[in-house]
Amino acid sequence: MYGALDAMADIATVHAEPAARSQMNIAFHFKDRRLDQLCIEAAAAAGFSGLEGHRSLGGLRASIYNAVTEDAAQALSAFLADFGRTHG
């Protein structure tokens, strides 16, 4: 998922530096903050939920705990990459 977000560096920012990135919670936002809500809505329409932002950071947060399958994480990564291509 970080790969998809890093590829969108022109439109999105990951909150944590690479050495401090969580494997469970991926917090990010779009440089154009209007895209935050648009992404949440598009993700919901695509069947993803729970991307609403971190309570203190805002933006979006993907929580990928043990119950989230690798396929689901890959599907969200693909969705984000597509969203980035569409809105970048």
C-alpha positions in Angstrom: 0.0 0.0 0.0 2.9 2.4 0.7 4.1 1.7 -2.8 0.8 2.9 -4.3 0.9 6.0 -2.1 4.5 6.8 -2.7 3.8 6.6 -6.5 1.2 9.4 -5.9 3.7 11.7 -4.1 2.6 14.6 -6.4 -0.9 14.4 -5.0 -0.7 12.5 -1.7 1.4 12.6 1.5 2.0 9.7 3.8 2.2 11.1 7.4 5.1 8.8 8.6 8.6 8.9 7.3 9.7 5.5 5.7 11.7 4.3 8.7 8.7 4.9 11.1 5.9 3.6 9.0 3.4 1.3 10.7 2.5 -2.0 9.1 -1.0 -1.8 10.7 -2.2 1.8 10.2 -1.3 3.8 7.1 -2.2 7.5 7.6 -2.1 9.8 4.6 -3.9 12.8 3.0 -4.2 14.4 -0.3 -2.5 17.7 -1.0 -5.8 19.0 -2.3 -7.8 18.2 0.8 -11.0 18.1 -1.2 -9.8 14.8 -2.6 -9.8 13.2 1.0 -13.6 13.1 1.1 -13.9 12.2 -2.6 -11.6 9.3 -2.1 -13.5 8.1 1.0 -16.8 8.3 -1.0 -15.3 6.5 -4.0 -13.8 3.9 -1.8 -17.1 3.2 -0.1 -18.8 2.9 -3.6 -16.1 0.3 -4.4 -16.8 -1.7 -1.3 -14.0 -0.3 1.1 -14.9 1.1 4.5 -13.2 2.6 7.5 -10.9 5.0 5.6 -12.0 8.0 7.6 -9.0 9.9 8.9 -7.0 9.5 12.1 -8.6 11.5 14.9 -5.6 13.8 15.4 -4.1 13.7 11.9 -7.2 13.9 9.7 -6.9 12.8 6.2 -7.4 9.1 5.6 -6.2 6.0 7.4 -6.1 2.4 6.2 -6.1 0.0 9.1 -4.8 -3.4 7.9 -4.7 -5.6 11.0 -4.4 -9.4 10.9 -8.0 -9.9 9.9 -7.4 -8.0 6.6 -6.3 -10.5 4.0 -3.4 -9.8 1.7 -5.9 -9.9 -1.3 -7.9 -7.1 0.4 -4.8 -5.0 1.0 -3.8 -5.5 -2.6 -7.3 -4.5 -3.8 -7.2 -1.3 -1.8 -3.7 -0.6 -3.1 -5.0 -1.0 -6.7 -8.0 1.2 -5.9 -5.7 3.9 -4.5 -3.4 3.7 -7.6 -6.4 4.1 -9.9 -7.7 7.0 -7.8 -4.3 8.6 -8.1 -4.2 8.2 -11.8 -7.7 9.6 -12.2 -7.2 12.6 -10.0 -3.4 13.3 -10.4 
